[in-house]
Amino acid sequence: MKQITFVYDPETEQEKLEELLGRLDPKPDEHVSFTKLSVAHYSRGHWLACSLPDSQLKELFEKLKGSEVNVGILPHPKMVGGKKGFGISSSFEKAWEEIQEAEDIPKMDLMQVNKELTFNSLVVGNSLSILYSNGSTGFVDGIRTRFSQLVNLFRRVKLKAYTITYKNKNNEDLTINTAAMGILAVAHCESNLIFRRIIQESGLDDGRVHLLILAPKSLFALIQFGIQHLFIPMKGGTLPHFVGYLSTHEAVISSSEAMEYAIDGEEGKANELIINLVDEKLKVLPGSSIMGSAEKEGPAEINIKSLPVGRLKTELLHSYLPWVRHATTEEFKELFSMLRQNSKTSSSYLVLMALSTMIATFGLFGDSAPVVIGAMILAPLMGPIISLAMGALRQDSPLVRNSMLTIFWGIILGLIFSILITWITPLEVLNNQITARIRPNLLDLGIAVASGIAGAYAYSKEEISKTLAGVAISVALVPPLAVAGIGIGWADWSVFWGAMLLLGTNLAGIVMAAALTFLILGFSPFRLAKRGLLISLGILLAIALPLGLSFNEIVKENKIIQDLSGKEIPHGLLREVKVLRMQPLKLSVTILSEKALDEQDFKEIRQEIEAEIGQEISLELTLGVRVGDIEK
């Protein structure tokens, strides 16, 4: 038969005590005030069911060290850390029921900080509410709290220098010198919401303390993490690369400046915090929410090598956390070496440029989209264009000069070969592939912007194939370059200037978008990038003006076609409507009629169409006479 003693807060009034005892069913063997409790009177197997404030519960645990007495915890208004740390139910009756049903309970690890017993967590730093919110309030209050925490992420954040010394599995001392927003430490992951979602393998008695080190390199990354874990919580989520995790037998956190910290919500300041486990474990019954996690061994560390050190640490400590991450020279040394190499004119670049333009020109004459796509795959334009974007962003004159020279020779060579092919090809027809490249509009600018983003992003990420992004850039540049050469070969300057406008549009759009992408990814501070971005933006706006006018004309053309296609007028049904010219408006229309029409009918048809669209037109009319339906 289980022997249980109910231990209550001495400040509990008699009326409240009687109410609590009335809620205990079955009744405990005895009840005693904490001040009158003598732990020496209780032997192995006896239960103490305690409803006490955190301070008294900590005092009781100190007295019970080395004891075999079982401890069950009941909720108390002033028990905050104990309730969270042991997962105790808010329901007095349910917690009592769990004590009644418990049989053999584990000995739990208890954490201490500077020899002070810690039930729930140690929080170092004053901005970590997103990490230790337990969501124990109601749904509406929880949403309100989470939203408030998210808003707090937008304030100015400054990282601080921390030194973390810890022991690895081989009991060797290791040291981390980093810049972090703060550190969170718990005795067992199951007691904390964020730990429980992310660190799947951890037990209540694994003999380790667990630390999360939050070291964001930008506010964007921090806000993204906050949204993910506050509003879209998922068990088994991935730890962001800027959050380091380690588990160890003992850890020491120190700083040259006094650190702000909170132990179970109680704030303090110190230059050094020693975190370890209490030598003697206690038999404490955790709540049912964390009871099932007793025999697990999780990872020793995650992302520790990703924490900022060296020059990056120094830069992050220098000022407030930037909105976008500023990469260091060490981090993109390899990228810069690649971009400098790609900016130089090489024989392989010129050969591929000539071949890709030749293939594109043949494909354009053959009105073959697959052949044009093949030319895009072969084109080597991505390298110098991305190099130009980085050079403009960082005001690197040699990189800009070499890139522009390489692009210039590529364009000249492409024009030469497309002109030669045009001269030897006995075709002079504006097919769909060619006409699509002589009337640029804002849609083409959108393609260029997307291509520039793809190119810059691919170059900045080792795991992404450069080939696919190169195709995207070639989509925007190789076909219009070939069409420009065709225009010169035909001596048709409207074709040439239309294609060159598209080529310039795409080139400016790609460079501008790639530079902005590199800026967002942190490859240049804004003060350095401002001049290059303003120049690129000015060129882009100058080009965008005629594109906007062209796009407006296309919209008007489409409206006319939509208004007339399939329209029934007195003389018949309008089909195959085409806009041949906008100023003055000239249309090509097929009309399907029940009878042959004469010249007077044609004049009336033009008047009927003018009435439909509200303006005068010149008209090329094709007549189709319906002979009759075939009966089946």
C-alpha positions as CSV (number, residue, x, y, z in Angstrom):
1,M,0.0,0.0,0.0
2,K,1.4,3.4,-1.1
3,Q,2.1,5.8,1.8
4,I,1.7,9.4,0.9
5,T,2.3,12.6,2.9
6,F,0.8,15.8,1.5
7,V,3.3,18.7,2.1
8,Y,1.7,22.1,1.8
9,D,2.8,25.8,1.8
10,P,2.9,27.1,5.4
11,E,1.3,30.4,4.1
12,T,-1.8,28.4,3.0
13,E,-4.9,29.6,5.0
14,Q,-6.9,27.0,6.8
15,E,-9.9,27.3,4.6
16,K,-7.7,26.9,1.5
17,L,-6.0,23.9,3.0
18,E,-9.3,22.2,3.7
19,E,-10.3,22.8,0.1
20,L,-7.1,21.2,-1.2
21,L,-7.5,18.2,1.1
22,G,-11.1,17.9,-0.1
23,R,-9.8,17.6,-3.7
24,L,-7.4,14.8,-2.9
25,D,-9.2,11.5,-3.6
26,P,-8.2,9.1,-2.0
27,K,-7.0,11.0,1.0
28,P,-3.3,11.1,1.8
29,D,-2.0,9.3,4.9
30,E,-1.1,12.6,6.5
31,H,-0.6,16.2,5.7
32,V,2.1,18.5,7.1
33,S,3.3,22.0,6.7
34,F,6.7,22.4,5.0
35,T,8.1,24.2,8.1
36,K,7.2,21.2,10.2
37,L,8.5,18.6,7.8
38,S,11.3,16.4,9.0
39,V,12.7,14.3,6.1
40,A,14.4,11.9,8.5
41,H,11.0,10.5,9.5
42,Y,10.5,9.1,6.0
43,S,12.2,6.0,4.6
44,R,12.7,4.3,1.2
45,G,9.4,4.1,-0.8
46,H,7.5,6.7,1.1
47,W,5.9,9.5,-1.0
48,L,5.9,13.2,-0.4
49,A,3.2,14.9,-2.5
50,C,4.3,18.6,-2.5
51,S,2.3,21.7,-3.4
52,L,5.0,24.3,-2.7
53,P,6.5,27.5,-4.2
54,D,9.7,27.1,-6.2
55,S,11.9,28.4,-3.3
56,Q,10.5,25.9,-0.8
57,L,10.7,23.0,-3.4
58,K,14.4,23.8,-3.9
59,E,15.0,23.8,-0.2
60,L,13.2,20.4,0.1
61,F,15.3,18.9,-2.7
62,E,18.5,20.0,-0.9
63,K,17.3,18.2,2.3
64,L,16.4,15.1,0.3
65,K,19.9,14.6,-1.3
66,G,20.9,11.0,-0.9
67,S,17.3,10.0,0.2
68,E,15.2,7.2,-1.4
69,V,12.0,9.0,-0.8
70,N,9.7,9.5,-3.8
71,V,8.7,13.1,-4.6
72,G,5.4,13.9,-6.4
73,I,4.7,17.5,-7.4
74,L,1.3,19.2,-7.2
75,P,0.7,22.6,-8.8
76,H,1.1,25.7,-6.7
77,P,0.4,29.4,-7.8
78,K,4.1,30.3,-7.0
79,M,5.6,27.2,-8.6
80,V,6.7,28.3,-12.1
81,G,10.1,26.8,-12.7
82,G,9.2,23.5,-11.1
83,K,6.0,23.2,-13.1
84,K,7.8,23.8,-16.4
85,G,10.9,21.8,-15.6
86,F,9.0,18.7,-14.5
87,G,6.0,19.0,-16.8
88,I,3.5,19.2,-14.0
89,S,-0.2,19.4,-15.0
90,S,-2.1,22.6,-14.2
91,S,-4.9,20.4,-12.9
92,F,-4.5,19.7,-9.1
93,E,-6.7,16.5,-9.5
94,K,-4.8,15.2,-12.5
95,A,-1.4,15.7,-10.9
96,W,-2.7,13.8,-7.8
97,E,-4.1,11.0,-10.0
98,E,-0.6,10.6,-11.7
99,I,1.0,10.3,-8.2
100,Q,-1.6,7.6,-7.3
101,E,-0.9,5.6,-10.5
102,A,2.9,5.9,-10.4
103,E,4.9,2.8,-9.5
104,D,8.6,2.9,-10.1
105,I,9.8,6.4,-11.0
106,P,13.2,7.4,-12.4
107,K,15.9,9.3,-10.7
108,M,16.0,12.6,-12.6
109,D,19.0,14.8,-13.5
110,L,18.9,18.1,-11.7
111,M,20.9,21.0,-13.0
112,Q,22.6,23.6,-10.9
113,V,24.1,26.9,-11.9
114,N,26.9,28.3,-9.7
115,K,25.7,25.6,-7.2
116,E,22.1,27.0,-7.3
117,L,19.5,24.4,-8.1
118,T,17.7,25.1,-11.4
119,F,14.4,23.4,-12.1
120,N,13.7,24.7,-15.6
121,S,16.3,26.7,-17.4
122,L,19.2,29.1,-17.4
123,V,18.7,32.0,-19.9
124,V,21.8,34.1,-20.7
125,G,21.0,37.3,-22.5
126,N,17.8,39.4,-22.4
127,S,16.3,38.6,-25.8
128,L,15.6,34.9,-25.8
129,S,11.9,34.8,-25.1
130,I,11.3,33.0,-28.4
131,L,13.4,30.1,-27.1
132,Y,11.8,29.4,-23.8
133,S,8.1,30.2,-24.2
134,N,6.3,27.1,-23.1
135,G,2.9,28.0,-24.5
136,S,1.1,27.0,-21.2
137,T,-1.4,29.8,-21.5
138,G,-4.7,29.6,-23.3
139,F,-4.9,29.7,-27.1
140,V,-5.7,33.4,-27.5
141,D,-3.2,34.5,-24.8
142,G,-0.6,32.2,-26.4
143,I,-1.1,33.8,-29.8
144,R,-0.9,37.3,-28.3
145,T,2.3,36.4,-26.4
146,R,3.9,34.9,-29.5
147,F,3.0,37.9,-31.6
148,S,4.5,40.2,-29.0
149,Q,7.7,38.1,-29.0
150,L,7.9,38.2,-32.7
151,V,7.5,42.0,-32.7
152,N,10.4,42.2,-30.3
153,L,12.7,40.5,-32.8
154,F,12.5,43.7,-35.0
155,R,14.2,45.8,-32.4
156,R,17.9,46.5,-32.5
157,V,19.9,43.5,-31.5
158,K,23.5,43.5,-30.5
159,L,25.4,40.3,-30.1
160,K,27.8,39.8,-27.1
161,A,31.1,37.9,-26.8
162,Y,30.9,34.6,-24.9
163,T,33.4,32.0,-24.0
164,I,32.0,28.5,-23.5
165,T,34.2,25.8,-22.0
166,Y,32.8,22.3,-21.9
167,K,33.8,18.6,-21.7
168,N,33.2,16.3,-24.6
169,K,32.5,12.6,-24.5
170,N,36.1,11.8,-23.8
171,N,36.1,14.2,-20.9
172,E,38.4,16.6,-22.7
173,D,38.0,20.4,-22.2
174,L,37.0,22.3,-25.3
175,T,36.5,26.0,-25.7
176,I,34.2,28.1,-28.0
177,N,34.8,31.8,-28.4
178,T,31.8,33.2,-30.2
179,A,29.4,36.1,-30.6
180,A,25.8,35.2,-29.6
181,M,22.5,36.8,-28.9
182,G,22.2,34.5,-25.9
183,I,22.4,31.0,-24.5
184,L,19.7,28.7,-23.1
185,A,20.6,25.7,-20.8
186,V,18.3,23.0,-19.5
187,A,18.8,19.7,-17.6
188,H,16.6,17.7,-20.0
189,C,15.2,18.6,-23.4
190,E,11.7,17.3,-22.6
191,S,11.1,20.2,-20.2
192,N,11.4,22.9,-22.9
193,L,9.2,23.5,-25.9
194,I,12.0,24.4,-28.4
195,F,14.4,21.7,-27.2
196,R,11.6,19.1,-27.4
197,R,10.6,20.0,-30.9
198,I,14.1,19.9,-32.3
199,I,16.3,17.6,-30.2
200,Q,14.5,14.3,-30.6
201,E,16.9,12.0,-28.7
202,S,17.4,13.0,-25.1
203,G,16.4,11.4,-21.8
204,L,15.5,12.6,-18.3
205,D,18.5,10.9,-16.8
206,D,21.1,11.0,-19.6
207,G,23.7,12.6,-17.3
208,R,24.1,15.8,-19.4
209,V,23.1,19.4,-19.5
210,H,21.9,20.8,-22.9
211,L,22.7,24.2,-24.3
212,L,21.3,26.2,-27.3
213,I,23.6,29.0,-28.5
214,L,21.7,31.5,-30.6
215,A,24.1,33.3,-32.9
216,P,22.1,34.9,-35.8
217,K,24.1,36.7,-38.5
218,S,21.1,38.9,-39.6
219,L,17.7,40.0,-38.3
220,F,16.1,38.3,-41.3
221,A,17.4,34.9,-40.2
222,L,16.2,35.6,-36.6
223,I,12.7,36.6,-37.6
224,Q,12.4,33.6,-39.9
225,F,13.4,31.3,-37.0
226,G,10.9,33.1,-34.7
227,I,8.0,32.7,-37.2
228,Q,8.8,29.1,-37.8
229,H,8.9,28.1,-34.1
230,L,6.2,30.5,-32.8
231,F,3.5,30.1,-35.4
232,I,4.3,27.0,-37.3
233,P,5.6,24.6,-34.6
234,M,6.6,21.2,-35.9
235,K,8.0,18.3,-33.9
236,G,11.2,17.0,-35.5
237,G,12.1,20.4,-37.1
238,T,15.6,21.2,-38.3
239,L,17.8,23.3,-36.1
240,P,18.8,26.5,-38.0
241,H,22.4,26.7,-39.0
242,F,22.9,29.7,-36.7
243,V,21.7,27.9,-33.6
244,G,24.3,25.7,-32.0
245,Y,23.5,22.8,-29.7
246,L,25.7,20.9,-27.4
247,S,25.2,18.4,-24.5
248,T,27.9,17.9,-21.9
249,H,28.5,16.9,-18.3
250,E,29.7,20.4,-17.4
251,A,29.9,23.7,-19.1
252,V,31.3,27.1,-18.1
253,I,30.0,30.3,-19.7
254,S,32.1,33.4,-19.2
255,S,32.4,36.9,-20.6
256,S,34.6,40.0,-20.0
257,E,31.4,42.0,-19.3
258,A,28.8,41.1,-16.7
259,M,26.3,38.8,-18.3
260,E,22.6,39.3,-17.7
261,Y,20.9,35.9,-16.9
262,A,17.8,34.4,-15.4
263,I,17.5,31.1,-13.5
264,D,13.9,30.0,-13.6
265,G,12.9,33.6,-14.2
266,E,15.0,35.0,-11.3
267,E,17.4,37.6,-12.9
268,G,21.0,38.3,-12.0
269,K,24.4,39.3,-13.4
270,A,27.7,37.5,-13.4
271,N,30.9,37.2,-15.3
272,E,31.0,33.4,-15.1
273,L,28.3,30.8,-14.9
274,I,29.2,27.1,-14.0
275,I,26.6,24.7,-15.2
276,N,26.6,21.0,-14.1
277,L,24.4,18.4,-12.6
278,V,23.7,17.8,-9.0
279,D,25.8,14.8,-7.8
280,E,23.0,13.0,-6.1
281,K,19.9,12.4,-8.2
282,L,16.4,12.4,-6.6
283,K,13.4,10.2,-7.3
284,V,11.0,12.9,-8.7
285,L,7.9,12.0,-10.6
286,P,7.7,14.1,-13.8
287,G,4.4,14.9,-15.5
288,S,2.9,12.6,-18.0
289,S,3.9,14.9,-20.9
290,I,7.6,14.1,-20.4
291,M,7.5,10.8,-18.5
292,G,8.0,8.7,-21.5
293,S,11.5,10.0,-22.3
294,A,13.7,8.2,-19.9
295,E,16.1,6.0,-21.9
296,K,17.6,8.0,-24.8
297,E,20.9,9.3,-25.9
298,G,20.9,12.2,-28.4
299,P,23.6,14.0,-30.4
300,A,26.6,15.5,-28.6
301,E,26.6,18.7,-30.7
302,I,24.9,20.3,-33.7
303,N,26.1,23.3,-35.7
304,I,28.9,24.2,-33.3
305,K,31.3,24.7,-36.1
306,S,28.9,27.1,-37.8
307,L,29.0,29.6,-34.9
308,P,30.7,32.9,-35.7
309,V,34.4,33.0,-34.8
310,G,37.4,34.9,-35.9
311,R,36.8,37.9,-38.3
312,L,33.1,37.2,-38.6
313,K,32.7,37.3,-34.8
314,T,34.6,40.6,-34.7
315,E,32.4,42.2,-37.4
316,L,29.2,41.0,-35.6
317,L,30.3,42.5,-32.3
318,H,31.2,45.8,-33.9
319,S,27.7,47.1,-34.3
320,Y,24.0,46.1,-34.2
321,L,22.9,43.0,-36.0
322,P,22.3,43.9,-39.7
323,W,19.1,43.2,-41.5
324,V,21.0,41.1,-44.0
325,R,24.1,39.0,-43.3
326,H,27.4,40.5,-44.2
327,A,29.7,37.7,-45.4
328,T,33.4,38.0,-44.6
329,T,36.3,37.9,-47.1
330,E,37.2,34.5,-45.6
331,E,33.8,33.1,-46.4
332,F,33.7,34.1,-50.1
333,K,37.4,34.0,-51.0
334,E,36.7,31.0,-53.3
335,L,33.8,32.8,-54.9
336,F,35.8,35.9,-55.6
337,S,38.6,33.8,-57.1
338,M,36.1,32.1,-59.4
339,L,34.5,35.5,-60.4
340,R,37.9,37.0,-61.2
341,Q,38.8,34.0,-63.4
342,N,35.4,34.2,-65.2
343,S,35.8,37.9,-65.9
344,K,38.8,37.3,-68.2
345,T,38.5,36.7,-71.9
346,S,39.6,33.2,-72.8
347,S,39.8,31.2,-76.0
348,S,37.3,28.7,-74.7
349,Y,34.8,31.5,-73.9
350,L,35.2,33.0,-77.4
351,V,34.8,29.5,-79.1
352,L,31.7,28.7,-77.1
353,M,30.3,32.2,-77.8
354,A,30.7,31.8,-81.5
355,L,29.2,28.3,-81.6
356,S,26.2,29.1,-79.4
357,T,25.4,32.2,-81.6
358,M,25.7,30.1,-84.7
359,I,23.4,27.4,-83.4
360,A,20.9,30.1,-82.2
361,T,20.9,31.8,-85.6
362,F,20.2,28.5,-87.4
363,G,17.4,27.8,-84.9
364,L,15.9,31.2,-85.5
365,F,15.9,30.8,-89.3
366,G,14.4,27.4,-88.9
367,D,11.8,28.7,-86.4
368,S,12.9,25.9,-84.1
369,A,12.6,26.5,-80.3
370,P,14.5,23.3,-79.4
371,V,17.5,24.4,-81.4
372,V,17.5,27.8,-79.8
373,I,17.3,26.1,-76.4
374,G,20.4,24.1,-77.3
375,A,22.3,27.3,-78.0
376,M,21.3,28.6,-74.6
377,I,22.8,25.5,-72.9
378,L,26.1,26.1,-74.7
379,A,26.4,29.8,-74.2
380,P,29.1,30.9,-71.6
381,L,27.7,34.3,-70.8
382,M,26.8,33.7,-67.2
383,G,30.4,33.9,-65.8
384,P,31.4,37.5,-67.0
385,I,27.9,38.9,-66.3
386,I,27.8,37.6,-62.7
387,S,31.3,38.9,-62.3
388,L,30.2,42.3,-63.6
389,A,27.3,42.3,-61.0
390,M,29.7,41.6,-58.2
391,G,32.2,44.2,-59.4
392,A,29.5,46.9,-59.7
393,L,28.3,46.0,-56.2
394,R,31.7,46.2,-54.5
395,Q,33.1,49.0,-56.7
396,D,35.8,46.7,-57.9
397,S,37.2,48.5,-61.0
398,P,39.4,45.7,-62.3
399,L,36.6,43.2,-62.0
400,V,34.1,45.6,-63.8
401,R,36.6,46.4,-66.5
402,N,37.6,42.8,-67.3
403,S,33.9,41.6,-67.2
404,M,32.7,44.4,-69.5
405,L,35.6,43.7,-71.9
406,T,34.8,40.0,-72.0
407,I,31.1,40.6,-72.6
408,F,31.9,43.2,-75.3
409,W,34.1,40.7,-77.2
410,G,31.5,38.0,-76.8
411,I,28.8,40.3,-78.3
412,I,31.0,41.4,-81.2
413,L,31.9,37.8,-82.0
414,G,28.3,36.7,-81.8
415,L,27.2,39.5,-84.1
416,I,29.9,38.6,-86.6
417,F,28.9,35.0,-86.9
418,S,25.1,35.7,-86.9
419,I,25.7,38.2,-89.8
420,L,27.8,35.7,-91.8
421,I,25.1,33.0,-91.4
422,T,22.4,35.6,-92.4
423,W,24.4,36.4,-95.6
424,I,24.7,32.8,-96.7
425,T,21.1,31.9,-95.8
426,P,18.6,32.6,-98.6
427,L,15.8,33.3,-96.2
428,E,14.3,36.7,-95.2
429,V,11.1,35.9,-93.3
430,L,10.1,37.3,-90.0
431,N,9.0,34.1,-88.4
432,N,7.7,33.7,-84.8
433,Q,11.1,33.1,-83.2
434,I,12.5,36.3,-84.7
435,T,9.5,38.6,-84.2
436,A,9.4,37.5,-80.5
437,R,12.8,39.2,-80.0
438,I,12.2,42.5,-81.7
439,R,9.4,43.9,-79.6
440,P,10.8,43.9,-76.0
441,N,8.4,44.8,-73.1
442,L,8.2,44.6,-69.4
443,L,7.7,40.9,-69.4
444,D,11.2,40.5,-70.9
445,L,12.6,42.7,-68.1
446,G,10.9,40.3,-65.6
447,I,12.7,37.4,-67.3
448,A,16.0,39.2,-67.0
449,V,15.5,40.0,-63.3
450,A,14.6,36.4,-62.5
451,S,17.6,35.2,-64.5
452,G,20.0,37.5,-62.6
453,I,18.7,36.3,-59.2
454,A,19.1,32.7,-60.3
455,G,22.6,33.3,-61.5
456,A,23.8,35.2,-58.4
457,Y,22.2,32.7,-56.1
458,A,23.7,29.7,-57.9
459,Y,27.2,31.2,-57.7
460,S,26.8,31.9,-54.0
461,K,25.7,28.3,-53.1
462,E,28.1,25.5,-53.8
463,E,25.4,22.9,-53.7
464,I,23.4,24.5,-56.7
465,S,24.3,23.6,-60.3
466,K,25.7,26.6,-62.2
467,T,24.5,25.1,-65.5
468,L,20.8,25.6,-64.9
469,A,21.2,29.3,-63.9
470,G,23.5,29.7,-67.0
471,V,20.7,28.6,-69.2
472,A,18.4,31.1,-67.6
473,I,20.8,33.9,-68.4
474,S,21.4,32.6,-72.0
475,V,17.6,32.6,-72.5
476,A,17.7,36.4,-72.1
477,L,20.9,37.2,-74.1
478,V,21.8,34.7,-76.9
479,P,18.6,34.8,-79.0
480,P,18.3,38.6,-79.1
481,L,22.0,38.8,-79.9
482,A,21.5,36.5,-82.9
483,V,18.5,38.4,-84.0
484,A,20.5,41.7,-83.9
485,G,23.0,40.0,-86.2
486,I,20.2,38.9,-88.5
487,G,18.9,42.5,-88.6
488,I,22.3,43.8,-89.7
489,G,22.6,41.0,-92.3
490,W,19.2,42.0,-93.8
491,A,20.0,45.7,-93.4
492,D,16.7,45.9,-91.5
493,W,17.4,48.4,-88.8
494,S,14.0,48.0,-87.1
495,V,14.9,44.4,-86.4
496,F,18.4,45.3,-85.3
497,W,17.4,48.1,-82.9
498,G,14.5,46.1,-81.5
499,A,16.8,43.1,-80.8
500,M,19.5,45.4,-79.3
501,L,17.0,47.1,-77.0
502,L,16.0,43.6,-75.8
503,L,19.7,42.7,-75.4
504,G,20.4,45.9,-73.4
505,T,17.3,45.4,-71.3
506,N,18.2,41.9,-70.4
507,L,21.8,42.7,-69.7
508,A,20.9,45.6,-67.4
509,G,18.2,43.7,-65.7
510,I,20.4,40.7,-65.0
511,V,23.3,42.8,-63.6
512,M,20.9,44.8,-61.4
513,A,19.1,41.7,-60.0
514,A,22.3,39.8,-59.5
515,A,23.9,42.7,-57.6
516,L,20.8,43.1,-55.4
517,T,20.9,39.3,-54.7
518,F,24.6,39.5,-53.7
519,L,23.7,42.5,-51.5
520,I,20.9,40.6,-49.7
521,L,23.2,37.5,-49.3
522,G,25.7,39.8,-47.5
523,F,28.5,40.0,-50.0
524,S,28.8,43.8,-49.6
525,P,27.8,46.5,-47.1
526,F,25.2,48.9,-48.5
527,R,27.5,51.9,-48.1
528,L,30.0,50.3,-50.6
529,A,27.2,49.0,-52.9
530,K,25.2,52.2,-53.1
531,R,27.0,53.9,-56.0
532,G,27.0,50.8,-58.2
533,L,23.4,50.1,-57.5
534,L,22.3,53.6,-58.3
535,I,24.1,53.6,-61.7
536,S,22.6,50.2,-62.5
537,L,19.1,51.4,-61.4
538,G,19.4,54.5,-63.5
539,I,20.3,52.5,-66.6
540,L,17.5,50.1,-65.9
541,L,14.9,52.9,-65.5
542,A,16.0,54.5,-68.7
543,I,15.5,51.2,-70.6
544,A,12.3,50.4,-68.7
545,L,10.5,53.5,-70.1
546,P,10.3,52.3,-73.8
547,L,9.6,48.8,-72.5
548,G,6.6,50.2,-70.6
549,L,5.3,51.9,-73.7
550,S,5.8,48.7,-75.7
551,F,4.1,46.6,-73.0
552,N,1.2,49.1,-73.1
553,E,0.9,48.6,-76.8
554,I,0.8,44.8,-76.4
555,V,-2.0,45.2,-73.9
556,K,-4.0,47.3,-76.3
557,E,-3.3,44.8,-79.1
558,N,-4.5,41.9,-77.0
559,K,-7.6,43.8,-76.0
560,I,-8.5,44.5,-79.7
561,I,-7.9,40.8,-80.5
562,Q,-10.1,39.7,-77.6
563,D,-12.8,42.1,-78.5
564,L,-13.0,41.0,-82.1
565,S,-12.1,37.3,-82.1
566,G,-15.3,35.2,-82.5
567,K,-17.4,38.4,-82.7
568,E,-20.7,38.1,-84.7
569,I,-21.3,41.2,-86.9
570,P,-24.1,41.6,-89.4
571,H,-22.0,40.4,-92.3
572,G,-20.6,37.3,-90.6
573,L,-18.3,35.8,-87.9
574,L,-14.8,37.4,-87.3
575,R,-11.9,34.9,-87.0
576,E,-8.0,35.0,-87.0
577,V,-7.7,38.7,-85.9
578,K,-4.2,40.1,-86.1
579,V,-2.8,43.5,-85.3
580,L,-0.3,44.4,-88.1
581,R,0.4,48.0,-86.9
582,M,-0.8,50.1,-84.0
583,Q,-0.1,53.6,-85.3
584,P,-2.1,54.0,-87.5
585,L,-4.1,50.9,-86.6
586,K,-4.0,48.2,-89.2
587,L,-5.7,44.8,-88.8
588,S,-5.8,41.5,-90.6
589,V,-9.2,39.7,-90.2
590,T,-10.9,36.7,-91.6
591,I,-14.6,36.9,-91.9
592,L,-16.8,33.8,-92.2
593,S,-19.9,34.6,-94.2
594,E,-23.0,32.7,-95.6
595,K,-22.6,34.3,-99.0
596,A,-20.1,36.0,-101.3
597,L,-19.5,39.7,-100.5
598,D,-18.9,42.7,-102.8
599,E,-16.9,45.9,-102.3
600,Q,-19.8,47.7,-100.6
601,D,-20.0,44.9,-98.1
602,F,-16.3,45.2,-97.4
603,K,-16.7,48.9,-96.6
604,E,-19.6,48.1,-94.3
605,I,-17.6,45.4,-92.5
606,R,-14.8,47.9,-91.9
607,Q,-17.3,50.4,-90.4
608,E,-18.8,47.6,-88.2
609,I,-15.4,46.7,-86.8
610,E,-14.6,50.4,-86.2
611,A,-17.8,50.7,-84.3
612,E,-16.8,47.8,-82.2
613,I,-13.3,49.1,-81.2
614,G,-14.1,52.8,-81.3
615,Q,-11.3,53.9,-83.7
616,E,-10.5,54.1,-87.4
617,I,-8.6,51.3,-89.0
618,S,-7.1,50.1,-92.3
619,L,-8.1,46.5,-92.9
620,E,-6.8,43.5,-94.7
621,L,-9.8,41.2,-95.0
622,T,-9.9,37.5,-95.9
623,L,-13.3,36.1,-96.9
624,G,-14.4,32.6,-95.9
625,V,-17.8,31.5,-97.3
626,R,-19.7,28.8,-95.4
627,V,-21.0,26.3,-98.0
628,G,-23.2,24.4,-95.6
629,D,-23.2,21.9,-92.8
630,I,-22.5,18.3,-93.5
631,E,-25.3,16.1,-92.1
632,K,-24.2,12.9,-90.5
